[in-house]
Amino acid sequence: MPDPAPLLTAVDRLADRFRSMPQSRLAAPVPGHPSRAAAVLALARRLAEHAQAVEEQGTETRRLPDAGPFACGDQLAVAGHDLAAALADLPPDAPVTTQDGARSTAAGVLADAVAAVGATAELVA
């Protein structure tokens, strides 16, 4: 398995920021999203979709629900840790077909997830 430490570190750091963020910052818009909370929910949904693609190839995507702005940090943490667990038993070159039909590898999915967390962290800073 590719090393999940960078993903787990990035997810935990961003989730902790959102767990302690005041409502005014959670609700403030950022480019491409109506709020910071919505941006993090979109990231959590992306990570959850990656985990589903790894664990349940070929099944219909189940959308992560919106549990509200105060839960987005927890949703991100759960989705990120679920993805790391889903990748745990796969070799880095294991093929993965993402929910949008793209073909990747376990290492590619992990790299995409780390990049997405980093981009979202910059967006909501």
Rosetta silent file (secondary structure, phi, psi, omega in degrees, C-alpha in Angstrom):
SEQUENCE: MPDPAPLLTAVDRLADRFRSMPQSRLAAPVPGHPSRAAAVLALARRLAEHAQAVEEQGTETRRLPDAGPFACGDQLAVAGHDLAAALADLPPDAPVTTQDGARSTAAGVLADAVAAVGATAELVA
SCORE:     score description
SCORE:     0.000 S_00000001
   1 L     0.000  142.030  171.934    0.000    0.000    0.000 S_00000001
   2 L   -64.157  151.120 -176.896    1.154    3.525   -0.623 S_00000001
   3 L   -65.988  116.909 -178.488    1.977    5.382    2.610 S_00000001
   4 L   -82.749   -4.887 -174.747   -1.260    6.955    3.906 S_00000001
   5 H   -54.749  -44.781  179.197    0.506    9.188    6.458 S_00000001
   6 H   -60.839  -38.031  178.232    0.480   12.338    4.269 S_00000001
   7 H   -66.491  -48.713 -177.279   -3.266   11.934    3.659 S_00000001
   8 H   -63.110  -40.597  178.464   -4.087   11.266    7.297 S_00000001
   9 H   -63.274  -47.727 -178.659   -1.951   14.178    8.496 S_00000001
  10 H   -64.782  -43.568  179.959   -3.474   16.614    5.999 S_00000001
  11 H   -63.932  -46.550 -178.631   -7.043   15.447    6.641 S_00000001
  12 H   -63.501  -40.346  179.938   -6.665   15.590   10.419 S_00000001
  13 H   -63.351  -47.266 -179.041   -5.097   19.055   10.302 S_00000001
  14 H   -68.436  -40.236  178.437   -7.852   20.479    8.087 S_00000001
  15 H   -60.961  -42.151  179.026  -10.619   18.716   10.028 S_00000001
  16 H   -63.005  -38.135  176.770   -9.299   20.164   13.294 S_00000001
  17 H   -59.948  -41.281 -176.965   -9.342   23.666   11.796 S_00000001
  18 H   -76.520  -28.030  177.868  -12.994   23.236   10.879 S_00000001
  19 H   -66.201  -28.153 -177.636  -13.995   21.763   14.217 S_00000001
  20 L  -107.461    7.181 -176.757  -12.883   24.968   15.937 S_00000001
  21 L   -77.944  135.708  177.461  -13.910   27.464   13.241 S_00000001
  22 L   -69.108  157.368 -177.040  -16.520   30.074   14.219 S_00000001
  23 H   -56.598  -38.236 -178.233  -19.843   30.116   12.421 S_00000001
  24 H   -61.361  -37.378  177.854  -19.037   33.380   10.648 S_00000001
  25 H   -77.456  -37.776  177.084  -15.996   31.796    8.942 S_00000001
  26 H   -58.695  -39.369 -174.761  -17.799   28.512    8.228 S_00000001
  27 H   -85.648  -10.563 -177.177  -20.556   30.422    6.454 S_00000001
  28 L   -71.069  137.112 -179.612  -18.281   32.790    4.515 S_00000001
  29 L   -71.221  151.978  172.337  -18.143   32.125    0.765 S_00000001
  30 E  -132.017  158.838 -177.711  -14.961   31.008   -1.006 S_00000001
  31 L   -52.529  125.111  177.212  -14.345   30.801   -4.757 S_00000001
  32 L    87.775   -4.560 -177.141  -16.497   28.075   -6.278 S_00000001
  33 E  -142.653  146.444  179.601  -18.486   27.360   -3.111 S_00000001
  34 L   -70.400  -17.734  179.466  -21.227   29.170   -1.195 S_00000001
  35 L  -159.931  164.964  174.461  -19.291   28.682    2.067 S_00000001
  36 H   -62.162  -40.520  179.634  -16.122   27.241    3.573 S_00000001
  37 H   -60.820  -39.877  178.658  -18.244   24.451    5.051 S_00000001
  38 H   -65.667  -36.014  178.112  -19.598   23.612    1.582 S_00000001
  39 H   -64.535  -42.021  179.877  -16.044   23.453    0.200 S_00000001
  40 H   -72.145  -35.041  174.958  -15.010   20.977    2.887 S_00000001
  41 H   -62.712  -41.149  177.835  -18.187   18.941    2.402 S_00000001
  42 H   -61.435  -40.153  176.865  -17.372   18.718   -1.324 S_00000001
  43 H   -65.008  -45.650  179.306  -13.896   17.449   -0.429 S_00000001
  44 H   -59.756  -40.515  177.956  -15.312   14.907    2.036 S_00000001
  45 H   -63.769  -39.999  178.879  -17.713   13.681   -0.653 S_00000001
  46 H   -63.120  -44.985  179.071  -14.840   13.302   -3.118 S_00000001
  47 H   -64.700  -39.635  178.071  -12.804   11.267   -0.625 S_00000001
  48 H   -64.037  -39.160  177.477  -15.851    9.137    0.210 S_00000001
  49 H   -64.704  -39.521  176.270  -16.419    8.482   -3.505 S_00000001
  50 H   -61.466  -44.661  179.949  -12.787    7.400   -3.864 S_00000001
  51 H   -61.713  -41.976  177.833  -13.192    5.015   -0.915 S_00000001
  52 H   -63.122  -39.403 -179.716  -16.361    3.563   -2.451 S_00000001
  53 H   -63.829  -37.656  179.763  -14.579    3.113   -5.778 S_00000001
  54 H   -71.711  -45.248 -173.895  -11.786    1.173   -4.081 S_00000001
  55 H   -81.045  -32.013 -170.725  -14.039   -0.964   -1.889 S_00000001
  56 L  -133.952   65.247 -178.976  -17.031   -1.500   -4.179 S_00000001
  57 L   -51.747  130.748  173.228  -15.941   -1.478   -7.812 S_00000001
  58 L    81.985    4.949  179.068  -18.852   -0.960  -10.181 S_00000001
  59 L   -95.189  161.916  178.590  -21.512   -0.033   -7.636 S_00000001
  60 L   -70.212  138.826 -179.483  -23.644    3.086   -7.663 S_00000001
  61 L   -68.355  132.605  171.781  -22.194    5.986   -5.690 S_00000001
  62 L  -100.191  124.868 -175.088  -23.847    6.760   -2.386 S_00000001
  63 L   -80.635  131.330  175.230  -23.617   10.480   -1.680 S_00000001
  64 L   -63.844  126.330 -176.687  -22.278   11.597    1.690 S_00000001
  65 L   -72.232  158.428  174.651  -25.121   13.568    3.312 S_00000001
  66 L   -86.995  107.979 -178.889  -24.825   17.184    4.364 S_00000001
  67 L   -92.876    8.531  178.023  -24.885   17.031    8.163 S_00000001
  68 L   102.098  161.277 -173.611  -24.581   20.804    8.497 S_00000001
  69 H   -63.527  -30.396 -178.250  -21.687   23.240    8.724 S_00000001
  70 H   -77.194  -11.179  179.367  -20.672   22.284   12.249 S_00000001
  71 H  -102.073   -4.505 -172.810  -20.184   18.630   11.229 S_00000001
  72 H   -62.772  -34.714  177.271  -18.093   19.190    8.095 S_00000001
  73 H   -63.431  -43.454  178.233  -14.779   18.728    9.933 S_00000001
  74 H   -66.362  -39.449  178.920  -15.909   15.392   11.324 S_00000001
  75 H   -63.581  -39.423  177.269  -17.242   14.305    7.935 S_00000001
  76 H   -63.229  -45.604 -179.478  -13.887   15.137    6.358 S_00000001
  77 H   -60.587  -45.773 -179.492  -11.995   13.166    9.004 S_00000001
  78 H   -62.952  -46.354 -178.385  -14.211   10.107    8.599 S_00000001
  79 H   -63.937  -41.726  179.301  -14.032   10.170    4.792 S_00000001
  80 H   -65.106  -43.206  178.851  -10.250   10.605    4.788 S_00000001
  81 H   -69.294  -35.473  175.508   -9.676    7.799    7.264 S_00000001
  82 H   -62.216  -41.934  178.927  -12.107    5.553    5.365 S_00000001
  83 H   -63.861  -44.430  178.254  -10.138    6.119    2.168 S_00000001
  84 H   -59.705  -41.910  178.657   -6.854    5.292    3.904 S_00000001
  85 H   -66.186  -38.192  179.681   -8.404    2.096    5.289 S_00000001
  86 H   -64.756  -33.601 -179.270   -9.801    1.158    1.866 S_00000001
  87 H   -84.012  -10.723 -170.259   -6.334    1.491    0.334 S_00000001
  88 L   -54.836  -38.856 -174.639   -4.607   -0.370    3.191 S_00000001
  89 L   -97.631    5.694 -176.769   -4.517   -3.811    1.596 S_00000001
  90 L   -99.338  140.783  170.920   -3.788   -2.738   -1.971 S_00000001
  91 L   -69.892  155.572 -177.350   -0.377   -2.614   -3.615 S_00000001
  92 L   -54.990  -32.013 -176.926    0.490    0.841   -5.005 S_00000001
  93 L   -93.993   10.265  178.603   -0.027   -0.309   -8.605 S_00000001
  94 L   -62.696  132.318 -179.631   -3.421   -1.949   -7.982 S_00000001
  95 E   -71.959  140.911  177.357   -5.895   -0.736  -10.617 S_00000001
  96 E  -135.616  129.770  172.825   -8.793    1.408   -9.431 S_00000001
  97 E  -101.391  117.209 -177.260  -11.672    2.668  -11.549 S_00000001
  98 L   -72.370  168.790 -176.270  -12.984    5.868  -10.015 S_00000001
  99 L   -63.113  -24.167  178.150  -16.683    6.651   -9.778 S_00000001
 100 L   -88.689    6.969  176.161  -16.461    8.879  -12.858 S_00000001
 101 L    91.725   -4.931  178.917  -15.068    5.954  -14.871 S_00000001
 102 L   -71.990  149.002  178.159  -11.441    7.103  -14.936 S_00000001
 103 E  -101.243  137.196 -179.784   -8.773    4.474  -14.447 S_00000001
 104 E  -146.718 -168.503  173.953   -6.079    4.994  -11.843 S_00000001
 105 E  -123.837  169.673  177.064   -3.987    3.075   -9.345 S_00000001
 106 H   -58.622  -42.987  178.302   -4.111    2.922   -5.562 S_00000001
 107 H   -64.314  -37.474  178.378   -1.089    5.246   -5.449 S_00000001
 108 H   -66.115  -42.090  177.772   -2.785    7.585   -7.926 S_00000001
 109 H   -62.664  -42.971  179.188   -5.979    7.738   -5.878 S_00000001
 110 H   -63.681  -44.852  179.329   -3.943    8.489   -2.762 S_00000001
 111 H   -62.165  -41.587  177.835   -1.946   11.214   -4.540 S_00000001
 112 H   -62.035  -41.600 -179.324   -5.152   12.769   -5.883 S_00000001
 113 H   -64.826  -44.306  179.257   -6.664   12.768   -2.399 S_00000001
 114 H   -62.134  -43.260  179.012   -3.600   14.418   -0.832 S_00000001
 115 H   -63.649  -40.804 -179.776   -3.586   17.067   -3.571 S_00000001
 116 H   -65.243  -40.108  177.924   -7.318   17.720   -3.133 S_00000001
 117 H   -64.511  -43.803  178.736   -6.936   18.187    0.620 S_00000001
 118 H   -61.671  -43.772  179.958   -4.038   20.587    0.056 S_00000001
 119 H   -64.361  -40.640  179.286   -5.955   22.595   -2.537 S_00000001
 120 H   -68.280  -38.675  178.010   -8.996   22.841   -0.288 S_00000001
 121 H   -60.010  -41.058  177.508   -6.851   23.878    2.677 S_00000001
 122 H   -67.518  -40.848 -177.988   -5.442   26.750    0.595 S_00000001
 123 H   -61.839  -39.663 -173.632   -8.885   27.711   -0.686 S_00000001
 124 L   -96.640    4.519 -177.609  -10.426   28.000    2.765 S_00000001
 125 L   -59.729    0.000    0.000   -7.420   29.585    4.521 S_00000001
